[in-house]
Amino acid sequence: QVQLVESGGNFVQPGGSLRLSCAASGFMFSIYAMRWYRQAPGQPREFVAAVSDYNKANYAEPVKGRFTISRDNVKNTVYLQMNNLKPGATANYYCWSLVSERERWGQGTLVTVSS
């Protein structure tokens, strides 16, 4: 059974940092690209960052230079390091992968950026 479980969301002040984790199970993690998305209240879900199976990363423009995606194929986990957080980053953050031609999502982890 494919599972993606996010963690690490929290309340943080503007300018602060958080590291999100997504633990994967039920599939051969190392051969799949992984992505992070986020959804702010009342907004559509948007792409944040992706990492390929060979560790190539790409980012949405609003987070370039501040967020870093990485993966650990031993721990079957993908991370999102978020630095210099802005209030606009407040959202539920979701882990995603396309496994066996089906989109897989985690349940999300809430990040709140506020003073």
N, C-alpha and C positions, 0 to 999 in steps of 0.2 A: 504494500500500500504506500503510494507516494505521499509524503508529508513534508510540509515546509512550516517551520515554527520560528516566528520572529521573537526577538526579545531586545531589551535595552532602551526602550522608549522611556522618556521621563520628562519632568518639568525642568527647564533650563532658562537662564537669563540670556538676553541678547549678547552675542559675543562669545558665548560658551560653546562647549563641545560635548558631543555624545558619540558613542560607538554602538551601532545596531548590529545584531547578529541574526542570522537565519540558518537554523540547523535543518539539514535535509536528510531524508531517509526514504528507503523503498525504491531507490533507483541508483544507477551508476553515476554518481554526482560528477565525477571528474570529466566526463565527456559531454557535459551539457553547459551551455551558456546560462548565466544567471543574471537577473535584473532586479533592481529596486524601483518601485513606483511609490507615489504618495497621493493622498487624496485629502484635501482640505475641506472643511465643512462647506457644503453647498457648491462644491466645485467638482469637475470631472477628475478622474484619476489621471495622473500625469507621470511620464517617464522621468526617472532621476538619474540612473546610472546602470551600466551593464558591464559584465566581464565575460569574455569568451572562454571556451574550454582551454585555450592556449594563453590565457591571461592578458589578452588585449582588453583595455578598458575604454569606455567612452561615457560621456556625461552630457546631461542637459546643460544648456548655456547658463542658466541661473546659478548652477552649483559648481561650475568649473573653477578650479583653483581652491575651493574650500572643502569639497567632499572627495573622499577616496574610497573606491570599491576595491575589495581584495577577496581572495578565496583561499581556503585551506583544504586541500583535497584529502588530507589525512583525517581531519575532523569533520569532513563533509559539511563545511560551514562557509557561508559568504558573509562578509562584513561591509558595513558602510560607516566609515569614519567621517563625522560631520564637524567641521570647525567653523568658528566665526558665525554661529547660527544667527539668523535674522528672524524677526517675528513672522515673516511670510513663510517660514519653514514649518510652522505649526500644521500638523497633518497626521493622519494615520499612514504609516509606512509599511508597504507590502513587498514581500519577496515573490519572485515569479520565475518559472521555468516552463519550457515547452518539452514535455516528456511524453514519448510515444504519441506524438502529434496532438496532444491535449495540453491546453494551458492549465498550469497548476499555480495556485495562489496560497499564500499563508493567510492567517487570520488577521495579521496586522499588529503593529505596535505603535502606540500613541506618543508623539513628540509634541510638546507644548513649549513654545518659546515666548516668554513674556517677562516683563519687568515687574 
